[in-house]
């Protein structure tokens, strides 16, 4: 699950050390798991008897709790763990902030997001300059608009592309152009 194999942190560390509240936050925010609280409490109860060492142990714990389709539920749980282990949201936030700082006016930013959590951050960032969507205002109360949105709606893959590459099915491309400030820019 680690993007950087040299990183010390693993999914087992998250499962075996996070509090029930922190597990619930991770499962809810990153996996959008509907019964995040119930699963978090079950994880804590399980690890009191035996620490998690394999993915099979987690799957066995999840199966009786799964809501909806089994594969989708498990995908959400594992996605949440992967995103936490790799700090994927933090990396995306850092990237977006760096892009705003480094791109020259008129420069274009194109981002492909593979799930709704990433896409929401990118969409908010292009609208407001802030991943959370908080409107920034200058000293006079004017709303700052650091980006001109090129793609009003996300560009999604066509059926033919999805048939060639099933992983493309969830991809969403958004493009923005860094706004020009003063006329001399």
C-alpha positions in Angstrom: 0.0 0.0 0.0 3.0 2.3 0.4 4.0 4.5 -2.5 7.4 4.8 -0.9 8.6 1.4 0.2 11.3 3.0 2.4 8.6 4.7 4.5 8.2 3.1 7.9 4.4 3.5 8.2 2.2 0.7 7.0 -1.5 -0.1 6.9 -0.9 -2.5 9.8 0.5 0.4 11.9 -2.7 2.4 11.2 -4.9 -0.6 12.1 -2.9 -1.5 15.2 -2.3 2.0 16.7 -4.9 4.5 15.7 -7.7 5.3 18.2 -11.3 4.4 17.3 -12.0 8.0 16.6 -9.0 8.3 14.2 -9.9 5.1 12.5 -13.5 6.3 12.1 -12.2 9.6 10.6 -9.9 7.8 8.1 -12.6 5.3 7.0 -15.2 8.0 6.7 -13.2 10.8 5.0 -11.0 8.7 2.7 -13.1 5.7 2.1 -16.6 7.1 2.6 -17.4 3.9 4.5 -21.0 4.2 5.6 -20.6 2.3 8.9 -17.1 3.8 9.7 -17.8 4.0 13.4 -18.9 0.3 13.7 -15.9 -0.9 11.7 -13.5 1.3 13.7 -14.8 -0.2 16.9 -14.6 -3.7 15.5 -10.9 -3.1 14.5 -10.1 -1.9 18.0 -11.8 -4.9 19.6 -10.0 -7.3 17.3 -6.6 -5.9 17.9 -7.0 -6.1 21.7 -6.9 -9.9 21.1 -4.5 -10.1 18.2 -2.6 -7.4 16.2 -3.4 -7.2 12.5 -0.7 -8.8 10.3 -2.4 -9.7 7.0 -4.9 -8.3 4.7 -6.9 -11.5 5.1 -7.4 -10.8 8.8 -8.9 -7.4 7.9 -11.1 -8.9 5.1 -12.4 -11.5 7.5 -13.3 -8.8 10.0 -15.0 -6.6 7.4 -17.1 -9.3 5.7 -19.9 -9.6 8.3 -20.0 -5.8 8.5 -20.0 -5.0 4.8 -22.7 -2.7 3.6 -23.7 -3.1 0.0 -21.6 -5.0 -2.5 -18.7 -6.9 -0.8 -16.0 -5.8 -3.3 -17.1 -2.2 -3.2 -17.1 -2.1 0.6 -13.7 -3.7 0.8 -12.3 -1.3 -1.9 -13.5 1.6 0.2 -11.8 0.3 3.3 -8.5 -0.4 1.6 -8.6 2.9 -0.3 -9.0 4.7 3.1 -6.0 2.9 4.5 -3.9 3.5 1.4 -4.7 7.2 1.4 -3.8 7.5 5.1 -0.6 5.6 4.8 0.6 7.6 1.9 -0.8 10.9 3.0 -2.3 11.3 -0.5 -4.6 14.2 0.4 -1.6 16.1 2.0 0.5 15.4 -1.1 -2.3 16.7 -3.4 -2.7 19.8 -1.2 1.0 20.5 -1.3 1.1 20.0 -5.1 -1.8 22.4 -5.7 -0.3 25.1 -3.5 3.1 24.7 -5.3 1.4 24.9 -8.7 -0.3 28.1 -7.8 3.0 29.6 -6.6 5.2 28.3 -9.4 3.0 28.7 -12.5 3.4 32.0 -14.4 0.2 33.9 -15.2 -1.4 32.2 -18.2 0.2 28.9 -17.3 -2.1 25.9 -17.3 -2.7 23.3 -14.6 -4.2 19.9 -15.6 -5.0 17.4 -12.9 -6.4 13.9 -13.3 -8.3 12.7 -10.1 -9.2 9.1 -9.7 -11.8 9.4 -7.0 -14.3 11.9 -5.7 -12.2 13.0 -2.7 -9.3 14.1 -4.9 -11.7 15.5 -7.5 -13.5 17.6 -4.9 -10.2 19.2 -3.8 -9.1 20.0 -7.3 -12.5 21.4 -8.2 -12.6 23.6 -5.1 -9.0 24.7 -5.7 -9.7 25.8 -9.3 -12.8 27.7 -8.2 -11.3 29.5 -5.2 -7.6 28.9 -4.9 -8.2 26.8 -1.8 -8.7 23.0 -1.7 -11.4 23.3 0.9 -13.3 25.9 -1.3 -12.9 28.8 1.2 -13.2 32.0 -0.8 -10.2 34.3 -0.4 -10.7 38.0 -0.3 -8.3 40.9 -0.7 -8.0 43.9 1.7 -11.0 45.6 -0.1 -13.2 42.5 0.1 -12.8 41.6 -3.6 -13.0 37.8 -4.2 -9.6 36.5 -5.3 -10.0 34.3 -8.4 -6.5 32.9 -9.1 -7.7 30.5 -11.8 -9.7 30.8 -15.0 -11.4 27.4 -15.3 -10.9 25.9 -18.7 -13.0 22.8 -18.2 -16.3 23.8 -16.6 -17.2 20.1 -16.1 -14.6 17.4 -15.6 -13.5 15.5 -18.7 -14.2 11.8 -18.3 -13.0 8.9 -20.4 -15.1 7.6 -23.3 -16.4 4.1 -23.4 -13.7 3.0 -25.9 -10.9 4.2 -23.6 -12.5 2.4 -20.6 -12.7 -0.8 -22.6 -9.0 -0.6 -23.4 -8.1 0.4 -19.8 -10.6 -0.4 -17.1 -8.7 1.7 -14.5 -9.6 4.8 -16.5 -13.3 4.5 -15.6 -13.0 6.8 -12.6 -10.6 9.3 -14.0 -11.7 13.0 -14.1 -9.5 15.7 -15.8 -9.8 19.3 -14.8 -7.9 22.2 -16.3 -7.3 25.7 -15.1 -5.3 28.7 -16.3 -3.5 30.9 -13.8 -5.2 34.2 -13.9 -3.4 37.3 -15.0 -3.2 39.9 -12.4 -2.0 43.3 -13.6 -2.0 44.3 -17.3 1.9 44.0 -17.4 1.8 40.3 -16.4 
